[in-house]
Amino acid sequence: MISKAIRLARVGSRSELAAAVLMLLGYPCIMVAALLPGIWLFAAATAVTYVCDWYLHQRGSYLVNRLGKVRAGLPIRFLLRQLMIILLLARLDLAEEPLFFVAVACFLLFYGLQAPHGALTTLIRLRRTMPIVTRNVDLHAVRIPDAPPQTLLHRSAEKMLHLDIPAVAGILFAAETGRNVFGYAGAAATLALGIAYNALLLPYVRRGRLVPPAPVVLKALDTWLREYQPTVVLYFSGSNESAYQGNMWLETMAAVEGRPLIVMRERNLVPQLAETSVPVVCVPGGTHLMNMDLSTVRVCLYPANVGKNIHMLRVPTMKHVFIGHGDSDKLASVNPYSKVYDEVWTAGRAGRDRYALADVGIRDEDIVEVGRPQLAPIQSWTGTTRNPVPTVLYAPTWEGWDDNPGNTSLLLAGENIVRRLLEADRPVRVIYKPHPFTGIRSARAKAVDARIKDMITKAAQDRAADPRWAKEASAAASGRQAAKAELARIEARLAELERSGHTGGDDSEISRVSLADPARHAEISRLRAEWNDAYWSSFGWWEHRTVSGAQPKLYDCFNQSDAMVSDISSVVSDFIASGKPYAVTDSAQLGAEEFKRQNTAVRAAVILSNSAAELGQLLDAVTDPAADPLAGARRELKGYLLGPDEPTSMEQFNAAVRALTARAEARNAGVAQRVGEQAAPLPDAEAATSGAGDGADQAVAAAAESADPDALTGAPGADASGTAIGAGPSSLR
């Protein structure tokens, strides 16, 4: 019942649900207390609404947003509470007393102060917002002043409204004791605080405290681009939950040949971008992006098919490549949208065959096999389990945008899979890592995910209390404590490095100070590796675990596990790089043979039905190599899906970049030559000789006589106006 209420209220936990219920019940209680009248009941109910409201805002509860949509937002709730105080005073026969008039005047004046406060905070935010957000880009040519303290602007409306607490408390105390001076003091404090808040904001609307206008900032960006001369761009756009799609390519971009650049489109995704030494430019405005000078870029890589790709695809001087954010047999891996790209890069032969079978218009010659550079951290299986108890990773994908039962095993088989693993005859440790999108569309999927997490938590508690594991727990206690201490030390140092790299109050200031520091990045990389080791050592090798969030990464979970259960997704293709046994759930109940025929990645998998009755085969393969008939098939499938081990994927990737760069250069040179030839037709003699006083005509005649088309255009690769082909988007409009 509670779980259903949590789903219906769209809150994240029992505590949020309790706070929401108490807050919603608090206002009727306030009204009843005002009508009775009952000061102590009124004060108690008022305090409850204050605390619950604050807590829900702290948690970012969905309910708070919904209340605003139905005309019960934060300002209305505060106003309602204040009106109830006026009603309470009237019911206490204080309507003719000075306290009553002071209360009315105080609340009216206080609301009057909120208008300039809202105007000031909005103006500061708007005029502190640059048209771009950057990381590792030197914008020294632009004077970006320090941002206002975050305490002034973060949740500013909520802070301003809460300044009525002194007035509310003072008036209630005065009404109870008859000592009006407390009411007067509280009202004065509220008004003084409101005036002070506005006064603190005023200096930040001065011109010297605001960022330069957009043209100045964009000019500085173009200056930096001309100096840096990027050659390879990773172009990323997506929803708030899709940051992982860009993050998975950061290490590859850092290792790519040439001068890499990451171009993003959504401001809210920039804070979610993992630490990188590659320059990052977020350009939310399509017009601003299309006017950027990207004339030196020859290869643009796209990890996702999204509508905003068109703003970059329009540039003909670079070659466009779809690299995706995973290699799987899902329909997304053969999207007809891919026809807009010059090339589609897949991991291995399987990707090429997948497009051929789908027949969506992708030509075979436009597909290039480059391996999967991201898979380098995945450790190969040794044939034996890492620990005395085998670890099985359950990593289901999300529910997808439709209700196809084959999208995820979570809905129909998830609980069965986890239950059978937890209740296996031979002890197994379970690591559960759901997809980041799980539950964003389907409330049912979100509920199943919550139940599985509860199952994992309970099983971990039961195992901790089981005497059979007491010896292991005792032996590992000191090591676990040391690992936890090391984890705390590493996290503190990482937080310190994060602050030193991104010190600033808003995007503009962070763009100014976030410059590449090789020593800092090297230390962060080392600490993250140490963090990963400490994390897995901080709990026992027999303990069940739910892993969510960005850390530890999925590949770290691969390395800790001895086998995996998953669905049709890139997770399976990536796990195959380890060579370890794996199982895939046929949630759509196609049957094992048909399921394998339709999905290449499952040809070396144990096929599970929704009952998960076949899990014993997977566990047998993990514990006894002789009971693993699919080992050879996995080795063969690995080469087919992911390409050869030699040369390395990064070497293949760089070779593809070089080849496509050469194609882009050849194309641009050819276009420049053709445009130059069209711009320099041989004029007739009369046109060449008449107007001898016209310098331009004399230049045309001289060019005609020399038969040098470049003399007409002023430079190789320029059009008739002297604008270089591909020098910028202006030449393409």
Salt bridges, closest charged atoms under 4 A:
GLU16 OE2 - ARG59 NH2 3.56
ASP53 OD1 - HIS57 ND1 3.31
ASP53 OD1 - ARG77 NH2 2.82
ASP138 OD2 - HIS140 ND1 3.16
ASP146 OD1 - ARG512 NH2 2.83
GLU158 OE1 - ARG155 NE 2.81
GLU251 OE2 - LYS553 NZ 3.58
GLU257 OE2 - ARG658 NH1 2.71
GLU266 OE2 - LYS308 NZ 2.98
GLU275 OE1 - HIS502 NE2 3.66
GLU275 OE2 - ARG520 NH1 2.92
GLU275 OE2 - HIS521 ND1 3.63
ASP327 OD1 - ARG354 NH1 2.97
ASP329 OD1 - ARG354 NE 3.01
ASP342 OD1 - LYS319 NZ 4.00
GLU343 OE2 - ARG663 NH1 2.77
ASP353 OD1 - ARG349 NE 3.14
ASP364 OD1 - ARG352 NH1 3.15
GLU365 OE2 - ARG363 NE 3.71
ASP366 OD2 - ARG363 NE 3.02
GLU369 OE2 - ARG352 NE 2.92
ASP403 OD1 - ARG441 NH2 2.80
GLU415 OE2 - ARG451 NE 2.97
ASP449 OD2 - LYS453 NZ 3.21
ASP462 OD2 - LYS458 NZ 3.00
ASP466 OD2 - ARG468 NH2 2.94
GLU486 OE2 - ARG489 NH2 2.70
GLU496 OE2 - ARG493 NH1 2.94
GLU498 OE2 - HIS502 NE2 3.87
ASP506 OD2 - ARG128 NE 2.82
GLU509 OE2 - ARG512 NH2 3.72
GLU523 OE2 - ARG493 NE 2.77
GLU523 OE2 - ARG526 NH2 3.91
GLU530 OE1 - ARG489 NH2 3.59
GLU530 OE2 - ARG526 NH1 2.98
GLU543 OE2 - ARG480 NH2 2.59
ASP574 OD2 - ARG372 NH2 2.82
GLU594 OE2 - ARG597 NH2 2.63
ASP620 OD1 - ARG426 NH2 2.55
ASP628 OD2 - ARG634 NH2 2.67
ASP645 OD1 - LYS638 NZ 3.80
GLU665 OE2 - ARG298 NE 3.30
